[in-house]
Amino acid sequence: GAVVSQHPSWVICKSGTSVKIECRSLDFQATTMFWYRQFPKQSLMLMATSNEGSKATYEQGVEKDKFLINHASLTLSTLTVTSAHPEDSSFYICSARGRVSNEQFFGPGTRLTVL
Amino acid sequence: QKEVEQNSGPLSVPEGAIASLNCTYSDRGSQSFFWYRQYSGKSPELIMFIYSNGDKEDGRFTAQLNKASQYVSLLIRDSQPSDSATYLCAVSGDYKLSFGAGTTVTVRA
């Protein structure tokens, strides 16, 4: 099946710093990538949708200037959490969708802890 | 996002029993329905998807969809301890997924 990787798998940073998370589709071209956030004991909440070569579409309530998304190629999307604060500590998960299927393939997730 | 409701559980079943999970959704325009399993600290993995009314079986799993009632369910037969996880129902009308809060299942050996 299709494989999506994320890097790093976990990161700890100081408050005020920026953190970049990479999401890669390893064996297919991802026309659309999705970024989710999951707080403990809660479900996945879609943050934004990105299509290759165009600006990301953010869900209501998600600050686009704080969560910068770049989808520069058909296999790579990045999420940068700028000026991270402790309340940004969460599990960030990306998924990718190819041209043919409706199915989204999920990456393994990145655990962000902001001190 | 579309509303997707699930019983939060936890649902505790003995090994070998059937676990029954329910999900309702608010958007009648939803067309695709998914069940994901999520182990603690891991990302979701797809168990099944269903597009048409009726039942769909895959091994020990059966998904049931009733669009008129806006209801989708998942049955896990012959439950195993390895099935202990949180099960997420997800609904899509376009290309976005809306997730329910998940039902935590514990299979007792």
Interface residues (C-beta under 8 A of the other chain):
Chain A: T32 F34 Q42 S43 L44 M45 L46 T49 E59 I93 S95 R97 N102 E103 Q104 F106 G107 P108 G109 R111
Chain B: Q1 S32 G41 K42 S43 P44 E45 L46 F49 L88 S92 Y95 K96 L97 S98 F99 G100 A101 G102
